[in-house]
Amino acid sequence: MCLPIRRADPAGPPLAAGFADAGQRLSGRDGYSLMEILVVLAIFALSSAIIMPSTSRMLDQTTAHAVFFEFQRQVSDLRREANRTGEPLRIIDPSMTPAEGDRVLELRTSWRYTLAPALDIAEGGGCGSVSANLIHQDRVVMTLRTDDGGCRFIRYQATAPR
């Protein structure tokens, strides 16, 4: 904000209108230097460089969990359908040739899954043991297994070789 100049003093720079009575003078340094601005920008850039990779990784994990929950929801919906209708269902790997009545799950764009073997859902809603991979851009993000007969997938962590 620029202040109007009230009077000039031959001994120095003009006095500001609001500060004339206090005797404070306007200095030649009313803003920030280019060096000060560049230092602040460098600090912001370094902070962003440190924060962005962890934020990106966190968003990727959140997306992977959302895809997992959507996968599990679709399997649960088909299980309820088999239980309600009294007819068995079969969920197949999208790369397999579907037979009549086979189902394929729909995932988000750039996500796909593999099943080994196909998931057979009995009339009462029970399932066999199946392994599934959730894949994003040709990289396996999550390996899932179901062993309890209830069609509930859990994340499987293979033990690392020693």
SELUMKOL-763080 format. One record per residue (C-alpha): residue number from 1; residue in three letters; y, z, x. Coordinates in nm, 4 decimals, padded with zeros to 6 digits. Layout:
// residues N
(NUM Ala (Y Z X))
...
***
This chain:
// residues 162
(1 Met (00.0000 00.0000 00.0000))
(2 Cys (00.3353 -00.0980 00.1425))
(3 Leu (00.6169 00.1510 00.1112))
(4 Pro (00.9775 00.0349 00.0761))
(5 Ile (01.1983 00.0957 00.3754))
(6 Arg (01.4958 00.3240 00.3051))
(7 Arg (01.6912 00.3333 00.6251))
(8 Ala (01.6703 00.2383 00.9852))
(9 Asp (01.6959 00.4823 01.2720))
(10 Pro (01.8268 00.3407 01.6002))
(11 Ala (01.5963 00.5754 01.7933))
(12 Gly (01.2691 00.4304 01.6574))
(13 Pro (01.0924 00.2371 01.3873))
(14 Pro (01.2173 00.2593 01.0295))
(15 Leu (01.1302 00.5610 00.8177))
(16 Ala (00.9072 00.5118 00.5147))
(17 Ala (01.0630 00.5876 00.1773))
(18 Gly (00.8093 00.8529 00.0858))
(19 Phe (00.8205 01.0191 00.4265))
(20 Ala (01.1891 00.9959 00.5109))
(21 Asp (01.2540 01.3603 00.4396))
(22 Ala (00.9564 01.4804 00.6449))
(23 Gly (01.0699 01.2776 00.9402))
(24 Gln (00.7415 01.0843 00.9773))
(25 Arg (00.7755 00.7351 01.1157))
(26 Leu (00.5719 00.4212 01.0449))
(27 Ser (00.3515 00.3423 01.3400))
(28 Gly (00.2482 00.0034 01.4674))
(29 Arg (-00.1156 00.0978 01.3875))
(30 Asp (-00.1453 00.0764 01.0092))
(31 Gly (-00.5037 -00.0656 00.9878))
(32 Tyr (-00.8318 -00.0949 01.1748))
(33 Ser (-00.8752 -00.2932 01.4926))
(34 Leu (-01.1202 -00.5803 01.5156))
(35 Met (-01.3360 -00.3722 01.7508))
(36 Glu (-01.3640 -00.0869 01.4984))
(37 Ile (-01.4681 -00.3276 01.2236))
(38 Leu (-01.7288 -00.4924 01.4502))
(39 Val (-01.8766 -00.1525 01.5430))
(40 Val (-01.9143 -00.0587 01.1758))
(41 Leu (-02.0767 -00.3956 01.0992))
(42 Ala (-02.3171 -00.3500 01.3914))
(43 Ile (-02.4179 -00.0079 01.2584))
(44 Phe (-02.4830 -00.1584 00.9127))
(45 Ala (-02.6906 -00.4391 01.0679))
(46 Leu (-02.9038 -00.1956 01.2687))
(47 Ser (-02.9570 00.0247 00.9648))
(48 Ser (-03.0680 -00.2754 00.7597))
(49 Ala (-03.3040 -00.3916 01.0348))
(50 Ile (-03.4709 -00.0506 01.0374))
(51 Ile (-03.4911 -00.0081 00.6599))
(52 Met (-03.5903 -00.3597 00.5442))
(53 Pro (-03.9483 -00.3805 00.6859))
(54 Ser (-04.0529 -00.0521 00.5261))
(55 Thr (-03.8893 -00.1500 00.1979))
(56 Ser (-04.0654 -00.4860 00.2013))
(57 Arg (-04.4017 -00.3201 00.2740))
(58 Met (-04.3441 -00.0714 -00.0080))
(59 Leu (-04.2649 -00.3533 -00.2548))
(60 Asp (-04.5811 -00.5402 -00.1474))
(61 Gln (-04.7923 -00.2302 -00.2087))
(62 Thr (-04.6313 -00.1764 -00.5473))
(63 Thr (-04.7055 -00.5362 -00.6458))
(64 Ala (-05.0668 -00.5042 -00.5263))
(65 His (-05.1164 -00.1926 -00.7388))
(66 Ala (-04.9613 -00.3645 -01.0400))
(67 Val (-05.2042 -00.6568 -00.9975))
(68 Phe (-05.4954 -00.4115 -00.9650))
(69 Phe (-05.3963 -00.2304 -01.2854))
(70 Glu (-05.3583 -00.5616 -01.4700))
(71 Phe (-05.7045 -00.6696 -01.3447))
(72 Gln (-05.8531 -00.3385 -01.4604))
(73 Arg (-05.6767 -00.3636 -01.7981))
(74 Gln (-05.8179 -00.7097 -01.8633))
(75 Val (-06.1707 -00.5924 -01.7759))
(76 Ser (-06.1273 -00.2918 -02.0074))
(77 Asp (-06.0066 -00.5179 -02.2898))
(78 Leu (-06.3149 -00.7387 -02.2521))
(79 Arg (-06.5370 -00.4301 -02.2419))
(80 Arg (-06.3867 -00.3089 -02.5706))
(81 Glu (-06.4374 -00.6558 -02.7181))
(82 Ala (-06.8071 -00.6529 -02.6190))
(83 Asn (-06.8453 -00.3081 -02.7696))
(84 Arg (-06.6640 -00.4065 -03.0912))
(85 Thr (-06.8437 -00.7395 -03.1453))
(86 Gly (-07.1849 -00.6281 -03.0192))
(87 Glu (-07.2126 -00.9391 -02.8017))
(88 Pro (-07.2402 -00.9405 -02.4213))
(89 Leu (-06.9664 -01.0987 -02.2103))
(90 Arg (-06.9629 -01.2360 -01.8615))
(91 Ile (-06.6622 -01.2465 -01.6276))
(92 Ile (-06.7022 -01.4984 -01.3499))
(93 Asp (-06.5338 -01.5815 -01.0234))
(94 Pro (-06.2669 -01.8493 -01.0896))
(95 Ser (-06.4335 -02.0779 -00.8326))
(96 Met (-06.7613 -02.0828 -01.0311))
(97 Thr (-06.8419 -02.3446 -01.2911))
(98 Pro (-06.8107 -02.1671 -01.6261))
(99 Ala (-07.0922 -02.1720 -01.8780))
(100 Glu (-07.0321 -02.1299 -02.2479))
(101 Gly (-06.8803 -01.7892 -02.3196))
(102 Asp (-06.7925 -01.7094 -01.9574))
(103 Arg (-06.4505 -01.5530 -01.9077))
(104 Val (-06.2005 -01.5855 -01.6251))
(105 Leu (-05.9213 -01.3319 -01.5749))
(106 Glu (-05.5598 -01.4416 -01.5299))
(107 Leu (-05.3595 -01.2828 -01.2497))
(108 Arg (-04.9995 -01.3218 -01.1371))
(109 Thr (-04.8899 -01.6386 -00.9641))
(110 Ser (-05.0172 -01.6612 -00.6035))
(111 Trp (-05.2815 -01.3939 -00.6742))
(112 Arg (-05.6507 -01.4610 -00.7296))
(113 Tyr (-05.9763 -01.2695 -00.7262))
(114 Thr (-06.3382 -01.3128 -00.6263))
(115 Leu (-06.6382 -01.1449 -00.7894))
(116 Ala (-06.9805 -01.1021 -00.6339))
(117 Pro (-07.1912 -01.1232 -00.8467))
(118 Ala (-07.0422 -01.2167 -01.1836))
(119 Leu (-06.9589 -00.9143 -01.3986))
(120 Asp (-07.1959 -00.8864 -01.6945))
(121 Ile (-07.0706 -00.6617 -01.9739))
(122 Ala (-07.3469 -00.5463 -02.2100))
(123 Glu (-07.3167 -00.5219 -02.5894))
(124 Gly (-07.2315 -00.1519 -02.5661))
(125 Gly (-06.9667 -00.2082 -02.2959))
(126 Gly (-07.1702 -00.1093 -01.9895))
(127 Cys (-07.1498 -00.3016 -01.6619))
(128 Gly (-07.3575 -00.3579 -01.3540))
(129 Ser (-07.2577 -00.3018 -00.9947))
(130 Val (-06.9974 -00.5562 -00.8817))
(131 Ser (-06.7647 -00.6082 -00.5881))
(132 Ala (-06.4265 -00.7781 -00.6260))
(133 Asn (-06.1494 -00.8836 -00.3889))
(134 Leu (-05.7866 -00.9200 -00.4898))
(135 Ile (-05.6353 -01.1956 -00.2773))
(136 His (-05.2701 -01.2812 -00.2234))
(137 Gln (-05.1820 -01.5988 -00.0340))
(138 Asp (-05.5307 -01.6242 00.1255))
(139 Arg (-05.5272 -01.2615 00.2446))
(140 Val (-05.7586 -00.9984 00.0950))
(141 Val (-05.5258 -00.7212 -00.0162))
(142 Met (-05.7733 -00.4951 -00.1932))
(143 Thr (-06.1517 -00.4668 -00.2191))
(144 Leu (-06.2820 -00.3120 -00.5402))
(145 Arg (-06.6227 -00.1874 -00.6486))
(146 Thr (-06.7825 -00.0620 -00.9655))
(147 Asp (-07.0988 00.1457 -00.9414))
(148 Asp (-07.0857 00.3806 -01.2380))
(149 Gly (-07.1842 00.1337 -01.5109))
(150 Gly (-06.8537 00.1931 -01.6885))
(151 Cys (-06.6698 -00.1198 -01.5681))
(152 Arg (-06.4147 00.0965 -01.3917))
(153 Phe (-06.3118 -00.0512 -01.0594))
(154 Ile (-06.2176 00.1723 -00.7713))
(155 Arg (-06.0558 00.0763 -00.4460))
(156 Tyr (-06.3165 00.0543 -00.1741))
(157 Gln (-06.2322 00.1306 00.1866))
(158 Ala (-06.4979 00.0067 00.4240))
(159 Thr (-06.5540 00.2363 00.7200))
(160 Ala (-06.4375 00.0946 01.0485))
(161 Pro (-06.7078 00.0288 01.3094))
(162 Arg (-06.7130 00.2867 01.5868))
***
